[in-house]
Amino acid sequence: MFSLNSNYLKLKAGYLFPEIARRVQEFITTNPSQADHLIRCGIGDVTEPLPLAVREAMHVAVDEMGSRSTFRGYGPEQGYDFLRRAIQQSEYAARGIPIAEDEIFISDGSKCDGGNILDILGAHPSVALMDPVYPVYVDTNVMAGHTGNAREDGSYEGIVYLECTPENHFIPSLPQRRVDLIYLCYPNNPTGAVASHQALRAWVQYAREHQALLLFDAAYEAYIQDKTLPHSIYEIPGARQCAIEFRSFSKKAGFTGVRCAFTIIPKELLALSATGEKKPLHALWHRRFTTKFNGVSYITQRGAAAIYTPEGAAQVQALLDHYIGNAAILREAVIAAGLTVYGGVHAPYLWVKSPQGETSWQTFDRFLHDYRIVITPGSGFGRAGEGYFRISAFNSRENILEVVKRLSSC
């Protein structure tokens, strides 16, 4: 009989967000009259409409698909030139960062790329992860066979966990031993923390000294308010030799349901083959891309390119201002409720300390049942997340103000 990938059997019973959905549905089934009163501040999904410039560009692209002379079938797997050029000029050249157009790979999500990148890496790398951490980093490594079994506390054998706490400002210490892969995310999900140039320089130096690979998730870089903070790992000298960067349009421009992102792989980024030769990862990722992916739709890429027009950029900024404004309002309300809060300044997430004596899931259940507010329990992000919860600022202003009102009764 055919066999299955036994690594999947190591996964914990439920991925964090499906478990949240299960508990919410259970609550709704028991309390159907309360369904319309729930305010969802758990999953980081956007709520506001796509920018007008994006919608108009997509409408034009749809019309193009209706004429034989402008119809497009299969496009370039790596992405259309017009979008890669806009990204290169606006995201990198404008900041003085040397990224070439053909080092940009357009995809349907940084979540997908973050998991798929493991296809071109060695079979048994040692992996270091921030803790708390976006669960996808952990689970995709479990699926790929890079870990041992799950422990009772939910952590996995074989993973080096880099604890992030208020004491270290959620910037973990360098690993005490050599590792091959290091996942970093700034601005951070879930803590909302940011990293300075100095902090990232230490990681780049470590990676180069130990021939490790940094997998840098910059999905929330557009929310950075302080102009002195880095938006890209490639602002750090030497990062092109040791880092891959993942970017997304999901939280920047409301593309969670449209699906468009990009990954940067510099040509000078090298890895060892089984025979000890140094080979460029760029060529391998390109080969993987063209074999397993047919590219993001032309209509979607036209919409993404509109983000970089003057009109689109202004409309995207209005979206960012809306969500970061929500975060500021929530932050004040959480502090007024007597809770300790981190984040919410350079990221659309607030990382909040649970009331003394409560576990993360107990706080989740209390917020759901007593306040009709859906939050994300911190323990779902790892062992170091226990005793915290995350509040997402992705919502309408009306809902955020209602959350404030409900929190005032905490």
Backbone hydrogen bonds in HBPLUS format (Angstrom, degrees):
<---DONOR---> <-ACCEPTOR-->    atom                        ^
c    i                          cat <-CA-CA->   ^        H-A-AA   ^      H-
h    n   atom  resd res      DA  || num        DHA   H-A  angle D-A-AA Bond
n    s   type  num  typ     dist DA aas  dist angle  dist       angle   num
A0008-TYR N   A0005-ASN O   3.09 MM   3  6.05 157.0  2.14 127.6 131.1     1
A0009-LEU N   A0006-SER O   3.04 MM   3  5.31 141.6  2.19 103.7 114.4     2
A0010-LYS N   A0007-ASN O   3.03 MM   3  5.42 156.4  2.08 108.3 115.8     3
A0011-LEU N   A0008-TYR O   3.21 MM   3  5.54 153.6  2.28 105.9 113.2     4
A0019-GLU N   A0015-TYR O   3.18 MM   4  6.37 155.1  2.25 158.3 165.8     5
A0020-ILE N   A0016-LEU O   3.03 MM   4  6.41 149.1  2.13 148.7 157.9     6
A0021-ALA N   A0017-PHE O   2.95 MM   4  6.21 162.4  1.98 149.2 153.9     7
A0022-ARG N   A0018-PRO O   2.85 MM   4  6.09 148.1  1.95 142.3 151.2     8
A0023-ARG N   A0019-GLU O   3.07 MM   4  6.32 161.6  2.10 149.2 152.4     9
A0024-VAL N   A0020-ILE O   2.93 MM   4  6.17 159.3  1.97 154.6 160.9    10
A0025-GLN N   A0021-ALA O   2.89 MM   4  6.03 160.9  1.93 147.9 153.3    11
A0026-GLU N   A0022-ARG O   2.95 MM   4  6.15 153.2  2.03 145.7 153.3    12
A0027-PHE N   A0023-ARG O   2.99 MM   4  6.22 152.0  2.07 142.0 149.2    13
A0028-ILE N   A0024-VAL O   2.93 MM   4  6.25 157.8  1.98 151.2 157.1    14
A0029-THR N   A0025-GLN O   2.89 MM   4  6.07 157.6  1.94 149.8 155.8    15
A0030-THR N   A0026-GLU O   3.11 MM   4  6.28 151.6  2.19 141.7 148.8    16
A0031-ASN N   A0027-PHE O   2.72 MM   4  5.84 143.3  1.85 145.7 157.7    17
A0034-GLN N   A0031-ASN O   2.94 MM   3  5.61 160.3  1.97 123.8 130.2    18
A0035-ALA N   A0032-PRO O   3.34 MM   3  5.48 166.5  2.36 107.1 111.1    19
A0037-HIS N   A0034-GLN O   2.91 MM   3  5.21 149.3  2.00 110.1 120.2    20
A0038-LEU N   A0035-ALA O   3.41 MM   3  5.71 166.0  2.43 107.1 111.2    21
A0039-ILE N   A0372-ARG O   2.95 MM 333  6.39 151.1  2.04 152.3 161.3    22
A0374-VAL N   A0039-ILE O   2.90 MM 335  6.18 166.9  1.91 155.4 157.6    23
A0041-CYS N   A0374-VAL O   2.73 MM 333  5.26 142.3  1.87 137.2 149.0    24
A0392-SER N   A0041-CYS O   2.91 MM 351  4.77 161.2  1.95 129.4 133.0    25
A0045-ASP N   A0043-ILE O   2.83 MM   2  5.66 139.6  1.99 103.9  92.7    26
A0054-VAL N   A0051-PRO O   3.05 MM   3  5.34 124.6  2.37 103.9 117.6    27
A0055-ARG N   A0051-PRO O   3.08 MM   4  6.47 162.0  2.11 155.1 160.0    28
A0056-GLU N   A0052-LEU O   2.84 MM   4  6.07 165.5  1.86 161.0 164.7    29
A0057-ALA N   A0053-ALA O   3.08 MM   4  6.14 158.1  2.13 138.8 144.8    30
A0058-MET N   A0054-VAL O   2.98 MM   4  6.21 152.8  2.05 149.1 156.8    31
A0059-HIS N   A0055-ARG O   2.90 MM   4  6.16 150.8  1.99 148.5 156.6    32
A0060-VAL N   A0056-GLU O   3.04 MM   4  6.32 160.7  2.08 151.0 155.3    33
A0061-ALA N   A0057-ALA O   3.02 MM   4  6.24 154.1  2.09 140.7 148.1    34
A0062-VAL N   A0058-MET O   2.86 MM   4  6.12 149.2  1.95 145.6 153.9    35
A0063-ASP N   A0059-HIS O   3.02 MM   4  6.34 158.4  2.07 149.6 154.8    36
A0064-GLU N   A0060-VAL O   2.93 MM   4  6.26 149.3  2.03 145.7 154.8    37
A0065-MET N   A0061-ALA O   3.07 MM   4  6.38 145.2  2.20 141.7 150.4    38
A0065-MET N   A0062-VAL O   3.06 MM   3  5.12 120.8  2.42  94.5 109.2    39
A0066-GLY N   A0063-ASP O   2.91 MM   3  5.08 151.4  1.99 103.7 113.2    40
A0067-SER N   A0064-GLU O   3.20 MM   3  5.64 168.7  2.22 116.4 117.5    41
A0070-THR N   A0067-SER O   3.14 MM   3  5.51 140.1  2.30 107.3 117.7    42
A0071-PHE N   A0067-SER O   2.73 MM   4  5.59 119.9  2.09 152.9 170.5    43
A0079-GLY N   A0076-PRO O   2.97 MM   3  5.34 151.7  2.05 112.0 121.0    44
A0106-ILE N   A0078-GLN O   2.91 MM  28  5.62 176.7  1.91 140.0 139.8    45
A0083-LEU N   A0080-TYR O   3.19 MM   3  5.70 131.6  2.44 109.1 119.8    46
A0084-ARG N   A0080-TYR O   3.16 MM   4  6.47 172.9  2.16 160.1 162.0    47
A0085-ARG N   A0081-ASP O   2.82 MM   4  5.81 159.3  1.87 153.9 159.5    48
A0086-ALA N   A0082-PHE O   3.29 MM   4  6.26 152.4  2.37 127.0 134.1    49
A0087-ILE N   A0083-LEU O   2.96 MM   4  6.21 160.1  2.00 153.8 158.8    50
A0088-GLN N   A0084-ARG O   2.90 MM   4  6.04 164.7  1.92 146.8 151.6    51
A0089-GLN N   A0085-ARG O   2.97 MM   4  6.12 162.3  2.01 150.7 154.9    52
A0090-SER N   A0086-ALA O   2.93 MM   4  5.90 165.7  1.95 147.8 152.6    53
A0091-GLU N   A0087-ILE O   2.84 MM   4  5.34 155.9  1.90 140.8 149.0    54
A0093-ALA N   A0088-GLN O   2.81 MM   5  6.07 179.3  1.81 168.6 168.4    55
A0094-ALA N   A0089-GLN O   2.98 MM   5  5.93 134.5  2.20 140.1 151.1    56
A0095-ARG N   A0092-TYR O   2.90 MM   3  5.25 142.9  2.04 109.1 120.4    57
A0097-ILE N   A0092-TYR O   2.89 MM   5  4.82 169.8  1.90 136.9 133.7    58
A0096-GLY N   A0093-ALA O   2.92 MM   3  4.85 161.5  1.96 105.9 110.9    59
A0099-ILE N   A0097-ILE O   3.03 MM   2  6.06 116.5  2.45 115.7  99.5    60
A0103-GLU N   A0100-ALA O   2.99 MM   3  5.32 160.5  2.03 112.5 117.4    61
A0104-ILE N   A0101-GLU O   3.13 MM   3  5.60 160.8  2.17 116.5 119.4    62
A0265-ILE N   A0103-GLU O   3.09 MM 162  5.41 156.4  2.14 147.5 154.0    63
A0105-PHE N   A0263-THR O   2.92 MM 158  5.21 156.8  1.97 150.7 158.0    64
A0263-THR N   A0105-PHE O   2.92 MM 158  5.21 149.3  2.01 139.4 148.5    65
A0107-SER N   A0261-ALA O   2.85 MM 154  5.12 168.0  1.86 128.0 131.9    66
A0261-ALA N   A0107-SER O   2.89 MM 154  5.12 146.8  2.00 136.4 134.8    67
A0113-ASP N   A0109-GLY O   3.11 MM   4  6.46 163.6  2.13 147.5 151.5    68
A0114-GLY N   A0110-SER O   2.81 MM   4  5.80 155.3  1.87 142.7 149.6    69
A0115-GLY N   A0111-LYS O   3.32 MM   4  6.55 141.6  2.48 138.0 146.0    70
A0115-GLY N   A0112-CYS O   3.18 MM   3  5.40 131.2  2.43 100.3 112.3    71
A0116-ASN N   A0112-CYS O   2.81 MM   4  6.00 165.9  1.83 156.3 161.2    72
A0117-ILE N   A0113-ASP O   2.87 MM   4  5.74 145.5  1.99 149.5 153.7    73
A0118-LEU N   A0115-GLY O   3.32 MM   3  6.02 156.7  2.38 114.4 119.7    74
A0119-ASP N   A0116-ASN O   2.90 MM   3  5.61 161.7  1.93 121.4 127.1    75
A0120-ILE N   A0117-ILE O   3.24 MM   3  6.03 151.7  2.33 118.3 122.8    76
A0121-LEU N   A0118-LEU O   3.25 MM   3  5.17 164.4  2.27 104.1 108.7    77
A0180-ASP N   A0126-SER O   2.89 MM  54  5.11 144.5  2.02 125.8 137.3    78
A0181-LEU N   A0126-SER O   2.99 MM  55  6.34 163.4  2.02 160.6 164.6    79
A0160-VAL N   A0127-VAL O   2.85 MM  33  6.10 178.0  1.85 163.1 163.4    80
A0128-ALA N   A0181-LEU O   2.80 MM  53  6.10 157.7  1.85 156.0 163.7    81
A0183-TYR N   A0128-ALA O   3.11 MM  55  6.49 162.5  2.14 161.0 164.6    82
A0129-LEU N   A0160-VAL O   2.88 MM  31  6.28 155.3  1.94 162.2 169.1    83
A0162-LEU N   A0129-LEU O   2.71 MM  33  5.81 166.8  1.73 161.3 161.1    84
A0131-ASP N   A0162-LEU O   2.86 MM  31  5.53 142.7  2.00 144.0 134.7    85
A0164-CYS N   A0131-ASP O   2.75 MM  33  5.69 156.1  1.81 158.6 153.0    86
A0133-VAL N   A0381-PHE O   2.62 MM 248  5.00 159.9  1.66 140.1 145.8    87
A0137-TYR N   A0134-TYR O   3.15 MM   3  6.13 145.4  2.27 132.9 137.4    88
A0139-ASP N   A0135-PRO O   2.97 MM   4  6.21 171.5  1.98 168.6 166.6    89
A0140-THR N   A0136-VAL O   3.03 MM   4  5.90 165.9  2.05 148.9 152.3    90
A0141-ASN N   A0138-VAL O   3.06 MM   3  5.41 125.9  2.37 105.4 119.1    91
A0142-VAL N   A0138-VAL O   2.99 MM   4  6.35 147.7  2.10 150.2 160.5    92
A0143-MET N   A0139-ASP O   2.91 MM   4  6.17 163.8  1.93 150.9 154.6    93
A0144-ALA N   A0140-THR O   3.05 MM   4  6.17 141.0  2.21 132.7 142.7    94
A0146-HIS N   A0141-ASN O   2.93 MM   5  5.30 163.6  1.96 167.1 162.0    95
A0145-GLY N   A0142-VAL O   3.02 MM   3  5.25 159.3  2.07 108.8 115.3    96
A0148-GLY N   A0157-GLU O   2.59 MM   9  4.46 168.7  1.60 140.4 137.5    97
A0157-GLU N   A0149-ASN O   3.02 MM   8  5.66 170.3  2.03 155.7 156.7    98
A0151-ARG N   A0155-SER O   2.65 MM   4  5.41 169.8  1.66 165.2 167.1    99
A0154-GLY N   A0151-ARG O   3.06 MM   3  5.33 162.8  2.09 112.0 116.0   100
A0159-ILE N   A0156-TYR O   3.45 MM   3  6.00 164.9  2.48 130.0 129.9   101
A0168-ASN N   A0165-THR O   3.18 MM   3  5.49 131.9  2.42 104.4 115.3   102
A0170-PHE N   A0165-THR O   2.86 MM   5  4.89 151.7  1.94 153.1 147.3   103
A0169-HIS N   A0166-PRO O   3.11 MM   3  4.73 159.3  2.16  98.5 103.3   104
A0171-ILE N   A0168-ASN O   3.03 MM   3  5.63 157.7  2.09 117.5 123.5   105
A0213-LEU N   A0180-ASP O   2.74 MM  33  6.07 163.3  1.77 157.8 161.5   106
A0182-ILE N   A0213-LEU O   2.90 MM  31  6.19 151.3  1.99 165.9 166.4   107
A0215-LEU N   A0182-ILE O   2.79 MM  33  6.00 169.9  1.80 161.8 162.3   108
A0184-LEU N   A0215-LEU O   3.04 MM  31  6.19 166.9  2.06 146.2 148.7   109
A0217-ASP N   A0184-LEU O   2.83 MM  33  6.18 169.0  1.85 159.8 160.6   110
A0186-TYR N   A0217-ASP O   3.26 MM  31  6.63 139.6  2.43 155.4 165.8   111
A0188-ASN N   A0193-ALA O   2.75 MM   5  5.14 163.1  1.78 152.6 158.6   112
A0192-GLY N   A0188-ASN O   2.84 MM   4  4.74 145.0  1.96 125.3 132.7   113
A0200-LEU N   A0196-SER O   3.08 MM   4  6.37 165.0  2.10 153.2 156.7   114
A0201-ARG N   A0197-HIS O   2.83 MM   4  5.99 148.6  1.93 150.5 159.8   115
A0202-ALA N   A0198-GLN O   3.30 MM   4  6.58 148.8  2.41 143.3 149.4   116
A0204-VAL N   A0200-LEU O   2.94 MM   4  6.25 162.4  1.98 155.9 160.6   117
A0205-GLN N   A0201-ARG O   2.89 MM   4  6.03 162.3  1.92 149.7 155.0   118
A0206-TYR N   A0202-ALA O   2.97 MM   4  6.14 156.7  2.03 140.0 146.6   119
A0207-ALA N   A0203-TRP O   2.86 MM   4  6.07 167.6  1.87 153.5 156.7   120
A0208-ARG N   A0204-VAL O   2.96 MM   4  6.15 160.5  2.00 151.5 156.3   121
A0209-GLU N   A0205-GLN O   2.95 MM   4  6.08 159.6  1.99 149.3 155.3   122
A0210-HIS N   A0206-TYR O   2.93 MM   4  6.06 153.7  2.00 153.8 160.5   123
A0211-GLN N   A0207-ALA O   2.82 MM   4  5.46 104.2  2.41 134.9 149.3   124
A0212-ALA N   A0207-ALA O   2.80 MM   5  4.48 152.4  1.88 131.1 138.3   125
A0214-LEU N   A0242-CYS O   2.81 MM  28  6.07 172.9  1.81 163.1 165.5   126
A0244-ILE N   A0214-LEU O   2.93 MM  30  6.29 156.1  1.99 165.3 172.0   127
A0216-PHE N   A0244-ILE O   2.84 MM  28  6.03 165.0  1.86 178.2 174.5   128
A0246-PHE N   A0216-PHE O   2.89 MM  30  6.21 159.3  1.93 159.4 161.2   129
A0218-ALA N   A0246-PHE O   2.92 MM  28  5.87 164.1  1.95 159.5 164.3   130
A0221-GLU N   A0218-ALA O   3.22 MM   3  5.35 169.4  2.24 117.0 116.0   131
A0223-TYR N   A0220-TYR O   3.04 MM   3  5.81 165.9  2.06 124.7 129.2   132
A0224-ILE N   A0221-GLU O   3.17 MM   3  5.67 170.8  2.18 118.1 120.9   133
A0229-LEU N   A0226-ASP O   3.12 MM   3  5.75 168.6  2.14 120.3 123.9   134
A0235-GLU N   A0232-SER O   3.18 MM   3  5.63 164.5  2.20 111.8 114.4   135
A0236-ILE N   A0233-ILE O   3.08 MM   3  5.79 162.5  2.11 116.8 121.8   136
A0239-ALA N   A0236-ILE O   3.12 MM   3  5.73 160.4  2.16 143.7 144.1   137
A0241-GLN N   A0238-GLY O   3.17 MM   3  5.73 152.9  2.25 112.0 119.4   138
A0242-CYS N   A0239-ALA O   2.99 MM   3  5.24 162.3  2.03 110.1 115.9   139
A0243-ALA N   A0239-ALA O   2.91 MM   4  5.44 124.0  2.23 168.0 165.3   140
A0245-GLU N   A0264-ILE O   3.28 MM  19  5.17 155.9  2.35 137.3 143.2   141
A0264-ILE N   A0245-GLU O   2.86 MM  19  5.17 163.1  1.89 152.3 158.0   142
A0247-ARG N   A0262-PHE O   2.86 MM  15  5.35 163.0  1.89 175.4 177.7   143
A0262-PHE N   A0247-ARG O   3.02 MM  15  5.35 168.1  2.04 133.2 135.4   144
A0249-PHE N   A0260-CYS O   3.15 MM  11  5.90 160.7  2.19 152.7 151.7   145
A0253-ALA N   A0249-PHE O   2.94 MM   4  5.36 161.3  1.97 133.2 138.4   146
A0255-PHE N   A0249-PHE O   3.32 MM   6  5.53 157.2  2.38 122.2 121.5   147
A0254-GLY N   A0250-SER O   3.08 MM   4  5.05 117.8  2.49 122.7 130.1   148
A0255-PHE N   A0250-SER O   3.04 MM   5  3.93 119.3  2.42 101.6 113.2   149
A0258-VAL N   A0255-PHE O   3.04 MM   3  4.72 135.7  2.24  93.2 106.4   150
A0259-ARG N   A0255-PHE O   2.84 MM   4  5.55 173.5  1.84 154.3 153.6   151
A0269-LEU N   A0266-PRO O   3.27 MM   3  5.62 165.5  2.29 112.2 115.1   152
A0281-LEU N   A0269-LEU O   3.02 MM  12  6.09 163.5  2.05 158.9 162.4   153
A0271-ALA N   A0279-LYS O   2.84 MM   8  5.40 151.6  1.92 145.8 153.6   154
A0279-LYS N   A0271-ALA O   2.76 MM   8  5.40 168.2  1.78 159.2 160.2   155
A0273-SER N   A0277-GLU O   2.69 MM   4  5.20 149.5  1.78 150.4 161.2   156
A0276-GLY N   A0273-SER O   2.96 MM   3  5.16 163.5  1.98 111.1 115.2   157
A0285-TRP N   A0281-LEU O   2.85 MM   4  6.07 164.6  1.87 163.3 166.7   158
A0286-HIS N   A0282-HIS O   2.95 MM   4  6.13 156.3  2.00 147.8 155.0   159
A0287-ARG N   A0283-ALA O   2.96 MM   4  6.17 151.0  2.05 140.4 148.2   160
A0288-ARG N   A0284-LEU O   2.87 MM   4  6.15 159.0  1.91 149.3 155.2   161
A0289-PHE N   A0285-TRP O   2.78 MM   4  5.90 161.7  1.81 149.7 155.1   162
A0290-THR N   A0286-HIS O   2.98 MM   4  6.15 167.7  2.00 150.5 152.8   163
A0291-THR N   A0287-ARG O   3.12 MM   4  6.15 130.6  2.38 137.5 149.6   164
A0291-THR N   A0288-ARG O   3.23 MM   3  5.18 135.3  2.45  94.3 106.6   165
A0292-LYS N   A0288-ARG O   2.91 MM   4  5.96 166.6  1.92 158.9 161.3   166
A0293-PHE N   A0289-PHE O   2.98 MM   4  5.29 132.1  2.22 144.4 149.1   167
A0301-GLN N   A0297-SER O   3.02 MM   4  6.34 162.1  2.06 153.4 158.6   168
A0302-ARG N   A0298-TYR O   2.93 MM   4  6.17 151.2  2.02 151.0 158.5   169
A0303-GLY N   A0299-ILE O   3.11 MM   4  6.38 153.9  2.18 143.0 150.0   170
A0304-ALA N   A0300-THR O   2.88 MM   4  6.23 152.7  1.95 149.5 157.6   171
A0305-ALA N   A0301-GLN O   2.92 MM   4  6.09 155.9  1.98 145.5 151.4   172
A0306-ALA N   A0302-ARG O   3.20 MM   4  6.43 139.3  2.37 139.7 149.3   173
A0306-ALA N   A0303-GLY O   3.23 MM   3  5.27 130.3  2.49  94.5 107.2   174
A0307-ILE N   A0304-ALA O   3.09 MM   3  5.54 154.0  2.16 110.0 117.7   175
A0308-TYR N   A0305-ALA O   3.07 MM   3  5.74 154.0  2.14 115.7 122.0   176
A0309-THR N   A0306-ALA O   3.19 MM   3  5.33 169.9  2.20 108.5 111.1   177
A0313-ALA N   A0309-THR O   2.78 MM   4  5.88 167.1  1.80 163.4 166.3   178
A0314-ALA N   A0310-PRO O   3.16 MM   4  6.29 156.9  2.21 142.3 147.8   179
A0315-GLN N   A0311-GLU O   3.03 MM   4  6.30 156.8  2.09 148.5 155.1   180
A0316-VAL N   A0312-GLY O   2.85 MM   4  6.05 155.0  1.91 153.2 160.2   181
A0317-GLN N   A0313-ALA O   2.96 MM   4  6.13 156.5  2.01 143.0 149.6   182
A0318-ALA N   A0314-ALA O   3.05 MM   4  6.33 145.5  2.18 139.8 148.8   183
A0319-LEU N   A0315-GLN O   3.14 MM   4  6.48 147.7  2.25 139.9 147.9   184
A0319-LEU N   A0316-VAL O   3.03 MM   3  5.04 117.5  2.43  95.4 110.8   185
A0320-LEU N   A0316-VAL O   2.93 MM   4  6.29 162.8  1.96 156.4 160.5   186
A0321-ASP N   A0317-GLN O   2.83 MM   4  6.02 160.1  1.87 149.8 155.5   187
A0322-HIS N   A0318-ALA O   2.97 MM   4  6.14 147.8  2.08 139.5 148.1   188
A0323-TYR N   A0319-LEU O   3.06 MM   4  6.44 164.2  2.09 159.1 160.5   189
A0324-ILE N   A0320-LEU O   2.93 MM   4  6.06 169.7  1.94 157.6 161.0   190
A0325-GLY N   A0321-ASP O   2.85 MM   4  5.69 138.1  2.02 133.2 144.9   191
A0326-ASN N   A0322-HIS O   2.93 MM   4  6.26 145.6  2.05 142.2 151.5   192
A0327-ALA N   A0323-TYR O   3.00 MM   4  6.34 154.1  2.06 144.3 151.0   193
A0328-ALA N   A0324-ILE O   3.06 MM   4  6.32 151.4  2.14 140.1 146.6   194
A0329-ILE N   A0325-GLY O   3.08 MM   4  6.38 157.9  2.13 148.6 154.1   195
A0330-LEU N   A0326-ASN O   2.89 MM   4  6.17 165.1  1.92 157.3 161.3   196
A0331-ARG N   A0327-ALA O   2.83 MM   4  5.98 156.1  1.88 147.7 154.9   197
A0332-GLU N   A0328-ALA O   3.15 MM   4  6.39 160.6  2.19 146.8 150.3   198
A0333-ALA N   A0329-ILE O   3.12 MM   4  6.38 156.2  2.18 145.8 152.7   199
A0334-VAL N   A0330-LEU O   2.83 MM   4  6.06 159.4  1.88 158.7 163.6   200
A0335-ILE N   A0331-ARG O   3.06 MM   4  6.23 163.6  2.08 149.6 154.0   201
A0336-ALA N   A0332-GLU O   2.94 MM   4  6.10 155.2  2.00 143.4 150.8   202
A0337-ALA N   A0333-ALA O   2.97 MM   4  6.18 132.5  2.20 137.4 149.9   203
A0337-ALA N   A0334-VAL O   3.13 MM   3  5.02 128.9  2.41  91.2 104.9   204
A0339-LEU N   A0334-VAL O   3.21 MM   5  5.74 162.4  2.24 158.2 153.7   205
A0338-GLY N   A0335-ILE O   2.94 MM   3  5.22 158.1  1.99 109.7 115.3   206
A0353-LYS N   A0340-THR O   2.88 MM  13  5.37 166.3  1.90 159.4 164.1   207
A0342-TYR N   A0351-TRP O   2.76 MM   9  5.01 148.1  1.86 140.5 151.5   208
A0351-TRP N   A0342-TYR O   2.81 MM   9  5.01 172.2  1.81 145.4 148.1   209
A0344-GLY N   A0349-TYR O   2.78 MM   5  5.16 113.7  2.22 160.3 148.5   210
A0393-ALA N   A0348-PRO O   2.89 MM  45  5.20 152.8  1.96 169.8 167.2   211
A0350-LEU N   A0391-ILE O   2.96 MM  41  5.11 159.1  2.01 148.1 154.7   212
A0391-ILE N   A0350-LEU O   2.93 MM  41  5.11 156.4  1.99 143.0 150.4   213
A0352-VAL N   A0389-PHE O   2.82 MM  37  5.30 175.9  1.82 167.5 166.1   214
A0389-PHE N   A0352-VAL O   2.81 MM  37  5.30 142.9  1.95 145.5 157.2   215
A0354-SER N   A0387-GLY O   2.81 MM  33  5.28 171.0  1.82 134.7 136.7   216
A0358-GLU N   A0355-PRO O   3.08 MM   3  5.84 158.4  2.12 150.2 150.5   217
A0363-THR N   A0359-THR O   3.01 MM   4  6.30 156.0  2.07 150.6 156.4   218
A0364-PHE N   A0360-SER O   2.94 MM   4  6.24 155.9  2.00 144.4 151.8   219
A0365-ASP N   A0361-TRP O   2.89 MM   4  6.12 166.6  1.91 150.0 152.1   220
A0366-ARG N   A0362-GLN O   2.95 MM   4  6.14 155.5  2.02 145.1 152.1   221
A0367-PHE N   A0363-THR O   2.89 MM   4  6.08 166.2  1.91 157.4 160.4   222
A0368-LEU N   A0364-PHE O   2.95 MM   4  6.15 154.0  2.02 149.2 157.1   223
A0369-HIS N   A0365-ASP O   2.90 MM   4  6.03 168.8  1.92 151.4 154.2   224
A0370-ASP N   A0366-ARG O   2.75 MM   4  5.51 160.2  1.79 147.3 154.3   225
A0371-TYR N   A0367-PHE O   3.08 MM   4  5.04 141.3  2.24 114.8 126.2   226
A0373-ILE N   A0367-PHE O   3.05 MM   6  5.40 176.8  2.05 131.0 131.3   227
A0376-THR N   A0390-ARG O   3.05 MM  14  5.02 162.0  2.08 151.3 153.5   228
A0390-ARG N   A0376-THR O   2.76 MM  14  5.02 162.7  1.79 150.5 155.7   229
A0380-GLY N   A0377-PRO O   3.13 MM   3  5.81 155.7  2.20 116.7 123.3   230
A0378-GLY N   A0388-TYR O   2.73 MM  10  4.70 145.1  1.85 137.7 132.1   231
A0381-PHE N   A0378-GLY O   2.91 MM   3  5.54 164.6  1.94 119.6 124.8   232
A0382-GLY N   A0379-SER O   3.15 MM   3  5.24 165.8  2.17 107.6 110.3   233
A0385-GLY N   A0382-GLY O   2.89 MM   3  5.27 152.4  1.96 111.4 120.6   234
A0386-GLU N   A0383-ARG O   3.26 MM   3  5.78 167.8  2.27 113.2 116.9   235
A0388-TYR N   A0385-GLY O   3.12 MM   3  5.69 136.9  2.32 145.3 142.8   236
A0400-ILE N   A0396-SER O   3.08 MM   4  6.34 157.7  2.13 147.1 153.5   237
A0401-LEU N   A0397-ARG O   2.96 MM   4  6.18 160.7  1.99 153.4 157.5   238
A0402-GLU N   A0398-GLU O   3.10 MM   4  6.35 143.8  2.23 140.4 150.5   239
A0403-VAL N   A0399-ASN O   2.85 MM   4  6.18 149.9  1.94 149.0 157.4   240
A0404-VAL N   A0400-ILE O   3.00 MM   4  6.32 154.6  2.07 147.7 154.1   241
A0405-LYS N   A0401-LEU O   3.10 MM   4  6.35 152.0  2.18 138.2 145.1   242
A0406-ARG N   A0402-GLU O   2.98 MM   4  6.28 156.8  2.03 149.1 154.9   243
A0407-LEU N   A0403-VAL O   2.79 MM   4  6.01 157.1  1.84 154.1 161.2   244
A0408-SER N   A0404-VAL O   3.08 MM   4  6.25 136.2  2.28 140.5 151.0   245
A0409-SER N   A0406-ARG O   3.11 MM   3  5.68 161.0  2.15 112.1 118.1   246
A0410-CYS N   A0407-LEU O   2.88 MM   3  5.16 166.9  1.90 116.3 119.0   247
